[in-house]
Protein backbone atom coordinates (compact mmCIF):
# COMPACT_ATOMS: atom_id res chain seq x y z
CA UNK A 1 0.00 0.00 0.00
CA UNK A 2 1.32 3.34 -0.97
CA UNK A 3 1.39 6.23 1.47
CA UNK A 4 -0.46 9.38 0.45
CA UNK A 5 -0.03 12.52 2.40
CA UNK A 6 -3.17 14.18 3.70
CA UNK A 7 -4.57 16.73 1.36
CA UNK A 8 -3.39 20.14 2.26
CA UNK A 9 -5.96 22.82 2.84
CA UNK A 10 -6.89 24.54 -0.39
CA UNK A 11 -5.29 27.85 -1.05
CA UNK A 12 -7.50 30.93 -0.84
CA UNK A 13 -7.32 31.26 -4.65
CA UNK A 14 -8.50 27.66 -5.12
CA UNK A 15 -11.29 28.16 -2.60
CA UNK A 16 -12.42 31.32 -4.37
CA UNK A 17 -12.25 29.61 -7.77
CA UNK A 18 -14.36 26.70 -6.49
CA UNK A 19 -16.88 29.08 -4.92
CA UNK A 20 -17.23 31.15 -8.11
CA UNK A 21 -17.53 28.03 -10.27
CA UNK A 22 -20.27 26.60 -8.05
CA UNK A 23 -22.15 29.89 -8.11
CA UNK A 24 -21.84 30.18 -11.89
CA UNK A 25 -23.15 26.65 -12.42
CA UNK A 26 -26.01 27.31 -10.01
CA UNK A 27 -26.86 30.57 -11.78
CA UNK A 28 -26.86 28.91 -15.22
CA UNK A 29 -29.12 26.11 -14.03
CA UNK A 30 -31.55 28.54 -12.41
CA UNK A 31 -31.59 30.69 -15.56
CA UNK A 32 -32.36 27.64 -17.73
CA UNK A 33 -35.19 26.55 -15.43
CA UNK A 34 -36.60 30.08 -15.48
CA UNK A 35 -36.48 30.19 -19.29
CA UNK A 36 -38.35 26.90 -19.56
CA UNK A 37 -41.01 27.99 -17.08
CA UNK A 38 -41.38 31.32 -18.86
CA UNK A 39 -41.74 29.54 -22.21
CA UNK A 40 -44.45 27.26 -20.88
CA UNK A 41 -46.23 30.20 -19.33
CA UNK A 42 -46.02 32.27 -22.52
CA UNK A 43 -46.90 29.44 -24.90
CA UNK A 44 -50.58 29.52 -23.93
CA UNK A 45 -53.09 31.43 -26.02
CA UNK A 46 -55.94 33.41 -24.54
CA UNK A 47 -59.02 33.98 -26.69
CA UNK A 48 -62.22 35.86 -25.89
CA UNK A 49 -65.29 34.47 -27.63
CA UNK A 50 -68.76 35.99 -27.56
CA UNK A 51 -71.23 33.10 -27.30
CA UNK A 52 -75.01 33.13 -27.49
CA UNK A 53 -76.64 32.81 -24.07
CA UNK A 54 -77.91 29.27 -24.69
CA UNK A 55 -74.42 28.04 -25.70
CA UNK A 56 -72.91 29.67 -22.64
CA UNK A 57 -75.53 28.03 -20.41
CA UNK A 58 -74.80 24.64 -22.01
CA UNK A 59 -71.09 24.95 -21.24
CA UNK A 60 -71.81 26.14 -17.70
CA UNK A 61 -74.12 23.16 -17.12
CA UNK A 62 -71.59 20.71 -18.56
CA UNK A 63 -68.82 22.14 -16.38
CA UNK A 64 -70.99 22.04 -13.28
CA UNK A 65 -72.04 18.45 -13.96
CA UNK A 66 -68.41 17.37 -14.27
CA UNK A 67 -67.18 19.50 -11.39
CA UNK A 68 -64.70 21.36 -13.61
CA UNK A 69 -64.14 25.02 -14.38
CA UNK A 70 -65.83 26.22 -17.57
CA UNK A 71 -62.44 27.10 -19.05
CA UNK A 72 -61.31 23.47 -18.72
CA UNK A 73 -64.44 22.12 -20.44
CA UNK A 74 -64.05 24.60 -23.32
CA UNK A 75 -60.34 23.75 -23.55
CA UNK A 76 -61.18 20.03 -23.87
CA UNK A 77 -63.69 20.77 -26.65
CA UNK A 78 -61.15 22.88 -28.54
CA UNK A 79 -58.39 20.30 -28.14
CA UNK A 80 -60.70 17.56 -29.46
CA UNK A 81 -61.62 19.70 -32.48
CA UNK A 82 -58.03 20.70 -33.21
CA UNK A 83 -57.40 21.03 -36.95
CA UNK A 84 -55.24 18.43 -38.61
CA UNK A 85 -51.67 19.12 -39.66
CA UNK A 86 -51.34 21.96 -42.12
CA UNK A 87 -50.59 21.30 -45.78
CA UNK A 88 -47.02 22.51 -45.25
CA UNK A 89 -46.41 19.67 -42.80
CA UNK A 90 -47.81 16.93 -45.04
CA UNK A 91 -45.57 14.60 -46.96
CA UNK A 92 -46.07 14.58 -50.74
CA UNK A 93 -47.94 11.27 -50.43
CA UNK A 94 -50.18 12.71 -47.71
CA UNK A 95 -50.91 15.78 -49.82
CA UNK A 96 -51.87 13.58 -52.81
CA UNK A 97 -54.07 11.44 -50.57
CA UNK A 98 -55.90 14.52 -49.25
CA UNK A 99 -56.24 16.00 -52.74
CA UNK A 100 -57.74 12.79 -54.12
CA UNK A 101 -60.14 12.60 -51.18
CA UNK A 102 -61.16 16.21 -51.87
CA UNK A 103 -61.78 15.47 -55.57
CA UNK A 104 -63.83 12.36 -54.70
CA UNK A 105 -65.95 14.46 -52.34
CA UNK A 106 -67.13 16.45 -55.39
CA UNK A 107 -67.98 13.40 -57.51
CA UNK A 108 -71.67 13.60 -56.59
CA UNK A 109 -72.04 17.28 -57.53
CA UNK A 110 -73.30 16.32 -61.05
CA UNK A 111 -71.37 19.11 -62.70
CA UNK A 112 -71.21 19.10 -66.50
CA UNK A 113 -67.93 18.07 -68.06
CA UNK A 114 -66.18 20.81 -70.02
CA UNK A 115 -65.22 20.22 -73.62
CA UNK A 116 -61.73 20.83 -74.99
CA UNK A 117 -63.10 23.99 -76.63
CA UNK A 118 -64.44 25.27 -73.30
CA UNK A 119 -61.05 24.99 -71.63
CA UNK A 120 -58.97 26.25 -74.55
CA UNK A 121 -56.89 29.39 -74.19
CA UNK A 122 -59.02 31.19 -76.74
CA UNK A 123 -62.22 30.47 -74.85
CA UNK A 124 -60.73 31.49 -71.50
CA UNK A 125 -59.35 34.81 -72.74
CA UNK A 126 -62.11 35.55 -75.28
CA UNK A 127 -63.39 38.60 -73.37
CA UNK A 128 -59.92 40.14 -73.23
CA UNK A 129 -59.39 39.86 -76.95
CA UNK A 130 -56.14 37.93 -76.55
N, C-alpha and C positions, 0 to 999 in steps of 0.2 A: 504494500500500500504506500502510495506516495504522499508525502506531507505537503499540505497546502497552507500557506499562512492565512490567517484570518483577513478578511477583506477590510481594507483600511477605510475609515470614514470618507465619504465622498467629499471632494473639494467643494468650496462654495460655488465655483463656476459650474461644476457638474450638477450640483443640487439645483441651481437656478435654471440650467438648461433642461433638466428633467421636469421641473415645475412648469416652465413655459411650454414645453412640448405637450405635457398632459392637458394644460389649459387650452392650447390650440386645437388639439384633437377633440376635446369636449365641446369647444365652441363650434367646430365644423359639424359635429354630429347634431348638436342642437339646432344649428342653422338648417341642416338638411331636413330634420324632422319638422321644423317650422314651415319650410317650403312645401313639403308634402301635405301638411294639414291645411295650409293656405290654398293650395291647388284644389284639394277636395272641397273646401268650403266655397271656393269661387267657381267650381265647375257646375254648380247647380244653376238652373234657369228658373226664374220667377215670371209667371204669366198671370195677368188679370183677365178674366173672361166674364163678360156679362151674360148671364143665363136667364132664360124665362123662369118665372116664379115656380112653375110646376116642376121643372127640371131641377131647380135648386132644392125644392122640397123632397124630391125623389132621392137625391144624393144625401141630404140630411137624414132621411129615414134609413137609408142603407147603412150609413155610418153609425147611426145610433143602434141599429139592430146588431151590428157586428162589434160594437164597443170600440170603434176606431175614430180618430179625428177625420173630418170631412176631407181634409187635404190628402190624407193617406188613401182614402177610397178613390178619390179623383186621380191620384198618382198611379194607382194600380190599373185603373181603366186606361189611362194614357199609355202606360208601359205595355199593356196587352195589345193596344191598337197601334203600336209603333210601326212606322213605315218600314218596308223592306229596304235592303241595301240599295244605295243609289246606283244609277247606271254606270257611273264612273268606277264603282267598286266591282262591277260584274266582270267575270272573265268573258272572252269572246264567245265561248260556247253558251254561257249563261245568257248573254245578250241575245244571241240567235234564238235560244229557247223562248225567252220572253217575247221577242218580236213575232215568232211563229204563233205563239199563244194569242197574242194581240190580233194577228191577222185572222186566225180561226174564230175569234170572238165576233168578227164582223161577217162571217160566212152566211148568217141568217138574215142579213139586212136586205136581201133581194134587190141589190143595186144593179142597174143595167151595165153590161160590159161595154167598154169604149172600143170603138173601131180604131184601126191604125190611122185613119184619116183624122179622127177626133183628137188623137194624141200627137199628131205631127207638129213640127215646129211652125209651119204655116198657119195651122188652125189655132195654135196657142197664141201667136203674136199677130193674128189677123187685125185686131183693133188698132194696133200700133203702126200698122203699115210697114212692118219689117219683112 
